[in-house]
Amino acid sequence: MKKLMLFLIFCTVGTFLYANPSIAVIDFDSGNYCTAQNAVIMTDLFRNELIRSGRADIVDRRNMNRIIDELRFQMSDWADPARVKQIGLMIGADYLMTGNFDMLGTQLYLVVQMLDIETSRALYSSRMVLNNWNEYDWKVKAFADEFIKKLPQKELFTGTWSGDVAYGGSFDTYEITFLGNNRCTVKVIGLVGCSEISQETQGSYSYDGTIFKLNALFRNTKIPHINSIQWISVLSFTSDASFNILAKPASTSNQIRVTFTKN
């Protein structure tokens, strides 16, 4: 039996294991404590820090405001979970952030809340305390980082992916189910003679932001030309549900283009 080793080389740059969540930041409510224009500027500074983190995709402000206007969305609607979910889905956001300025004594406050669009529940809320408006510029980064750290990340690998590998007269279908704790299940369906044979085993995978690795060993293998898999890959998704690879089986010097799609 031959040991199959695939060196997976992608033709585009690497990507991260996680997909960035999409956030819509509504212009903060100025109240009677600053002008509406200043509130917009401070909202934009907050948005910029979220973008600079590299861990969130921010909905374009102009498109967001256009949809809000078309829906005739009112300030009172923020108390209605159904309306919040409606606007979140229409602007393509996973999370929606609102904020308002307030004042107590001589101190200024900015209270920001992050809502989960799917559940319409508050995911996180925090407040920034200011002795004067000049403090906002150097406090906004740390304030935005609070919310970034609370963002759940969507795992792109979670689920089952399938791809076909054909070489040297063999035609095999791989089904990989990515689980938690860097574990996975690998199922291979191949032809042995005139019969279709399947074998399945547990494997492990890892990703460091550039290199993806997957290892699986088939004990008492049923498919003679596959008793183990060792994949090493620079990873790139073509979409949330598909990626292409160039696979190089150990038994041939030719690279084989393979497409994996999410089931």
C-alpha positions in Angstrom: 0.0 0.0 0.0 1.3 3.4 -0.9 1.3 6.3 1.5 -0.5 9.3 0.1 1.0 12.6 0.9 -0.6 15.7 -0.6 1.3 19.0 -0.6 -1.5 21.6 -1.1 -0.3 24.8 -2.8 -2.8 27.5 -3.3 -2.4 30.0 -6.2 -3.6 33.0 -4.1 -2.6 34.5 -0.8 -3.4 33.0 2.6 -6.4 33.9 4.7 -7.3 33.5 8.4 -9.2 30.6 9.9 -12.0 32.9 10.9 -14.3 35.2 8.8 -14.6 38.7 10.0 -18.0 39.6 11.5 -19.9 42.4 9.8 -20.7 45.4 12.1 -23.0 48.4 11.5 -22.2 51.4 13.7 -25.1 53.8 13.9 -24.2 57.5 14.3 -24.1 58.2 18.0 -26.9 60.2 19.4 -25.6 63.6 20.4 -28.4 64.5 22.9 -28.0 68.0 24.2 -24.3 67.6 25.0 -22.6 68.1 21.6 -23.6 69.0 18.1 -24.9 66.4 15.7 -21.9 67.0 13.5 -19.4 66.4 16.3 -21.2 63.2 17.2 -20.8 62.0 13.6 -17.1 62.8 13.7 -16.6 60.9 16.9 -18.6 57.9 15.6 -16.3 57.9 12.5 -13.2 57.8 14.8 -14.8 54.9 16.6 -15.5 53.1 13.3 -11.9 53.7 12.1 -10.5 51.9 15.2 -12.8 48.9 14.6 -11.5 48.8 11.0 -7.9 49.2 12.0 -8.2 46.1 14.3 -8.5 44.0 11.2 -11.1 41.8 13.0 -14.3 43.4 11.7 -15.9 44.4 8.5 -17.7 47.7 8.9 -20.9 48.4 6.9 -20.5 51.5 4.7 -22.1 54.5 6.5 -23.8 55.9 3.4 -25.5 52.7 2.4 -26.6 52.1 6.0 -28.1 55.6 6.3 -29.9 55.2 3.0 -31.6 52.0 4.1 -32.5 53.5 7.5 -34.1 56.4 5.7 -36.0 54.1 3.3 -37.3 52.1 6.3 -38.3 55.4 8.1 -36.6 53.9 11.1 -37.2 56.1 14.2 -35.2 56.4 17.5 -38.0 54.6 19.3 -37.6 51.6 17.0 -34.3 50.6 18.8 -36.5 49.2 21.6 -38.3 46.9 19.1 -36.2 43.7 18.6 -38.1 42.8 15.4 -37.3 46.2 13.9 -33.6 46.0 14.9 -33.3 42.6 13.3 -35.1 43.8 10.2 -32.6 46.7 9.7 -29.6 44.5 10.6 -30.5 41.9 8.0 -31.2 44.5 5.3 -27.8 46.2 5.7 -26.0 42.8 5.9 -24.7 43.1 9.5 -24.0 40.4 12.0 -23.9 43.0 14.8 -25.2 46.5 15.2 -23.8 49.2 17.5 -25.6 52.2 18.9 -24.3 54.9 21.3 -25.4 58.0 23.0 -23.7 60.9 24.9 -24.8 61.9 28.4 -23.5 64.0 31.2 -23.5 63.6 35.0 -22.2 66.5 37.0 -19.1 67.7 35.2 -18.3 64.3 33.6 -19.2 63.3 30.0 -20.2 59.8 29.1 -20.5 57.8 25.9 -22.5 54.7 26.3 -22.3 52.1 23.5 -24.2 48.9 23.1 -23.5 46.0 20.7 -26.5 44.0 19.6 -26.5 40.5 18.0 -28.7 40.8 14.9 -29.8 37.1 15.0 -31.0 37.1 18.5 -31.7 40.9 18.9 -30.0 40.7 22.3 -27.3 42.9 23.7 -23.9 41.2 23.3 -21.9 43.8 25.1 -22.3 47.3 26.6 -19.7 49.7 27.9 -19.2 53.4 28.7 -16.4 55.8 28.1 -15.9 58.5 30.8 -14.5 61.9 29.7 -13.5 64.8 31.8 -13.5 66.9 28.6 -14.0 66.3 24.9 -10.2 66.5 24.2 -9.8 63.1 26.0 -11.9 61.3 23.4 -9.2 61.2 20.7 -6.7 59.2 22.9 -9.4 57.0 24.6 -11.3 55.9 21.6 -8.8 53.1 20.5 -9.0 51.3 23.9 -12.7 51.8 24.0 -13.2 50.2 20.5 -10.8 47.3 21.5 -13.2 46.4 24.3 -15.9 45.6 21.7 -13.5 43.8 19.4 -12.5 41.4 22.1 -16.2 40.5 22.7 -16.9 39.7 19.1 -17.5 36.0 18.5 -15.6 34.7 15.4 -17.3 32.7 12.7 -15.3 29.6 11.9 -15.1 29.1 8.1 -14.0 25.4 8.4 -16.9 24.3 10.6 -19.0 21.7 8.7 -18.3 19.1 6.0 -16.3 19.9 2.8 -16.0 17.6 -0.2 -13.5 17.4 -3.0 -12.5 14.9 -5.7 -8.9 13.8 -6.5 -8.2 12.0 -9.7 -4.7 10.8 -10.6 -2.9 7.7 -12.0 -6.1 5.9 -12.8 -7.5 6.5 -9.3 -10.6 8.6 -8.5 -11.2 9.4 -4.9 -13.7 11.7 -3.1 -12.7 13.3 0.2 -15.2 14.4 2.8 -13.7 16.3 5.7 -15.8 17.4 8.7 -14.0 20.0 10.9 -14.8 19.7 14.6 -13.8 21.7 17.7 -10.4 21.5 19.4 -8.5 21.0 16.1 -10.1 17.7 15.5 -11.7 16.5 12.3 -13.2 13.4 10.6 -11.9 12.3 7.2 -13.8 10.1 5.0 -12.4 8.8 1.6 -14.5 7.1 -1.0 -12.6 5.4 -3.8 -12.8 2.6 -6.4 -11.1 -0.7 -5.7 -11.5 -2.8 -8.8 -15.1 -2.3 -9.8 -16.3 -1.7 -6.2 -16.8 1.7 -4.5 -15.1 1.5 -1.0 -15.2 4.0 1.8 -13.0 4.4 4.8 -13.2 6.9 7.7 -10.9 8.0 10.5 -10.3 10.8 13.0 -7.6 13.3 12.2 -6.2 16.6 13.5 -5.7 20.0 11.8 -4.1 23.3 12.7 -3.7 26.8 11.1 -1.3 29.5 12.1 -2.7 32.2 9.8 -0.6 31.1 6.9 0.0 27.3 6.9 -2.8 24.8 7.2 -2.0 21.2 8.2 -4.1 18.1 8.3 -3.0 14.7 9.4 -5.0 11.5 9.3 -4.1 7.8 9.6 -6.3 5.0 8.3 -5.8 1.8 10.3 -6.6 -1.4 8.5 -7.0 0.6 5.3 -9.6 -0.6 2.8 -8.3 1.6 -0.1 -4.8 0.2 -0.9 -3.4 3.5 -2.2 -4.5 5.5 0.8 -3.4 4.6 4.3 -2.6 8.1 5.6 -2.9 11.8 4.6 -0.5 14.6 5.4 -1.6 17.9 4.0 0.5 21.1 4.1 -1.1 24.2 2.6 -1.0 27.9 2.2 -4.7 28.5 2.4 -7.1 30.7 0.5 -10.8 30.6 0.2 -12.4 31.6 -3.1 -15.7 32.1 -1.2 -17.3 31.2 2.2 -18.2 27.8 0.6 -15.4 26.9 -1.8 -11.7 26.8 -2.1 -9.3 25.5 -4.8 -6.1 23.7 -4.3 -3.2 22.2 -6.3 -2.7 18.7 -4.9 0.5 16.8 -5.4 0.2 13.1 -4.6 3.4 11.4 -3.6 3.0 8.8 -6.4 3.2 11.5 -9.2 5.1 14.6 -10.0 2.0 16.3 -11.5 0.0 18.8 -9.6 -3.8 18.3 -9.6 -6.3 21.1 -9.3 -9.0 20.2 -6.7 -12.0 22.2 -5.6 -13.4 21.7 -2.1 -17.0 22.8 -1.5 -19.0 23.0 1.7 -21.8 20.5 1.9 
